[in-house]
Amino acid sequence: MTPTLQPCVFFDRDGIVNVSPPKAEYYVLSVDRFFLIPQFVEALGVAAARGYAAVIVTNQKCVARGLITMAGIDAIHAHLRGLLQQAGLALTDIYVCPHGDEHPDRKPNPGMLLRAAHDHRLDLARSWMIGDHERDIRAGRAAGCARTILVHPGPRNPLADFQLSGMPDLPDFLKKELPPA
């Protein structure tokens, strides 16, 4: 008998998991500049309680630009995992696209989501993608995710299934809308 595929909540990183750096910095380049968003922790808890895998998919062109190494990115993500462990939570995985434009993994391309689905036996047709840019929504749609959530104030983006004005709205929204796996 083939094991059942698990649905996943895919999260973009900057602006969803952690506070986006100021425009002057643009990238999170060290652990001391990584500030976890409390509502992400709560949203991750909702996803876990509903039986979903949780995967971060993040473009990090700063590596291709020579601003940080993959070891630096890994240190930031080890810090993130430690913070989540303190909260009793864990991620299924973190996928990073360190490449420049036009790479198949770079959102809006679906490469990271497709690799995660293959690596972890995820059911994309029951999965959700949450991000703060249209490229996140496009990646989720291209991968075949059931639902997409754009967390961004301003005019409604018709590509997203749902749009929230900010991260404070996400945990309660998921409590209402995310079905049990």
C-alpha positions in Angstrom: 0.0 0.0 0.0 1.3 3.5 -0.9 1.6 5.9 2.0 -0.7 8.8 1.8 0.7 12.2 0.7 0.7 14.9 3.3 -0.6 18.4 2.6 1.8 21.3 3.4 1.7 25.0 4.3 4.5 26.6 2.4 5.8 29.9 3.9 7.8 32.6 2.2 10.5 33.8 4.7 11.2 37.5 4.8 8.0 39.4 5.7 6.2 36.2 6.8 8.6 34.3 9.1 10.7 37.2 10.0 10.5 41.0 9.9 11.6 42.2 6.5 14.8 44.3 6.8 14.7 48.0 6.1 15.0 49.0 2.5 18.6 50.2 3.1 19.6 46.7 4.2 17.3 44.7 1.9 18.6 41.3 3.0 19.0 39.6 6.4 22.7 39.0 6.4 23.3 37.8 10.0 21.6 36.1 12.9 21.4 39.3 14.8 19.3 40.9 12.1 16.8 38.0 12.0 13.7 39.0 14.0 11.0 36.3 14.2 7.4 37.4 13.7 5.3 36.0 16.6 2.2 35.5 14.4 4.3 33.2 12.2 5.0 31.0 15.2 1.2 30.9 16.0 0.4 30.2 12.3 2.9 27.4 12.3 1.3 26.0 15.4 -2.1 26.0 13.6 -0.7 24.2 10.6 1.0 21.6 12.8 -2.2 21.1 14.8 -4.2 20.5 11.6 -1.7 17.9 10.4 0.2 19.9 7.7 3.8 19.7 7.0 5.5 23.2 7.1 8.2 24.2 4.6 9.8 27.6 4.1 10.7 28.5 0.5 12.9 31.5 0.1 14.7 33.4 -2.6 18.1 34.5 -1.3 19.7 36.2 -4.3 22.1 37.8 -1.7 24.2 34.6 -2.0 24.6 35.0 -5.8 25.5 38.6 -5.2 28.3 37.6 -2.8 26.7 39.4 0.2 26.5 36.2 2.3 27.6 32.6 2.0 25.3 29.6 2.2 27.0 28.9 5.5 25.7 32.3 6.7 22.2 31.4 5.5 22.4 28.0 7.2 23.4 29.8 10.5 20.3 32.0 10.2 18.1 29.0 9.6 19.7 27.1 12.5 18.9 30.0 14.7 15.3 30.0 13.4 14.9 26.3 14.1 16.2 26.8 17.6 13.7 29.5 18.3 10.9 27.3 17.0 12.1 24.4 19.1 11.8 26.6 22.2 8.2 27.1 21.2 7.7 23.3 20.8 7.4 23.5 17.0 9.5 22.4 14.0 9.7 22.8 10.3 9.6 20.0 7.8 12.3 21.7 5.8 13.7 25.0 4.4 14.4 25.4 0.7 16.7 28.3 -0.4 17.2 29.5 -3.9 20.6 31.3 -3.8 20.6 31.9 -7.5 19.9 34.9 -9.7 17.0 35.5 -12.0 15.5 32.8 -14.3 16.6 29.8 -12.2 13.8 27.2 -12.0 13.9 27.3 -8.2 13.6 31.1 -8.0 10.0 32.2 -7.3 7.8 32.8 -9.1 9.0 29.5 -10.6 7.7 26.5 -8.6 11.0 24.6 -8.4 11.4 24.7 -4.6 7.8 23.7 -3.9 8.1 20.8 -6.5 11.4 19.6 -4.9 9.8 19.7 -1.4 6.8 17.8 -2.6 9.1 15.1 -4.1 11.4 15.0 -1.1 8.8 14.8 1.6 5.8 13.2 -0.2 3.7 16.3 -0.1 0.2 16.6 -1.7 0.4 19.9 -3.6 -3.3 19.7 -4.5 -4.1 20.0 -0.8 -1.3 22.5 0.1 -1.3 26.2 0.8 1.3 28.9 -0.1 1.6 32.0 2.0 3.7 34.9 1.0 3.9 38.7 0.9 4.7 39.2 -2.8 2.9 38.3 -6.0 5.9 36.0 -6.9 5.0 33.8 -4.0 1.4 33.5 -5.2 2.6 32.7 -8.7 4.9 30.0 -7.4 2.1 28.4 -5.4 -0.2 28.5 -8.4 2.4 27.1 -10.7 3.1 24.2 -8.3 -0.6 23.4 -8.1 -1.3 24.5 -4.5 -4.9 24.4 -3.5 -4.9 27.8 -1.9 -2.7 30.9 -1.8 -2.6 33.7 0.7 -1.1 37.1 0.0 -0.2 39.0 3.2 0.0 42.5 1.9 -2.0 45.7 2.5 -3.3 47.6 -0.4 -5.4 46.8 -3.5 -6.7 43.3 -3.8 -4.5 41.1 -5.9 -6.8 38.8 -8.0 -4.1 36.1 -8.3 -4.4 35.3 -4.6 -7.2 33.2 -3.3 -7.1 35.2 -0.1 -5.4 38.5 0.9 -4.7 39.7 4.4 -3.6 43.1 5.4 -0.9 41.9 7.7 0.6 39.1 9.7 -1.6 39.8 12.8 -4.5 38.4 10.8 -2.9 35.2 9.7 -3.3 32.9 12.7 -7.0 33.5 13.2 -7.6 33.2 9.4 -5.9 29.8 9.4 -7.9 28.7 12.4 -11.1 29.4 10.5 -10.1 28.4 6.9 -7.4 25.7 7.0 -9.1 22.3 6.9 -7.8 19.4 8.8 -5.3 17.3 6.8 
